[in-house]
Amino acid sequence: MSGTTLAFLIVLLALSIPILAILVDSQLGKALASRIESGRTPLDAELQARLVALESELERVAGELEATETRLERVMEANEFMTRLLSQSSGGSTTASDEPDA
């Protein structure tokens, strides 16, 4: 390193120490320290209300999905039953509508 670069770094370091001390002691530094210590940021009232609304909407959609799943299972069971009935009724005998036209 050249002499001027080293002198510049020393001056920069010397000036950054008091600037850093002022920032840490300020309201901004105290607020930042309290957020770091608490581990999370506080939610304002509007954001909290939005979060509650989204949670309730998610619960409603999950309930509707569960109800739709139940209805789909019932339709599938009915479809299987109808398929069994149709296969049993057409398996043993042929009707006039099943025979090709001559």
Protein Blocks (a to p, Z undefined) as FASTA:
>chain_A
ZZklmmmmmmmmmmmmmmmmmmmmmmklmmmmmmmmnopacddfklmmmmmmmmmmmmmm
mmmmmmmmmmmmmmmmmmmmmmmmmmmmmmmpccfklpccZZ
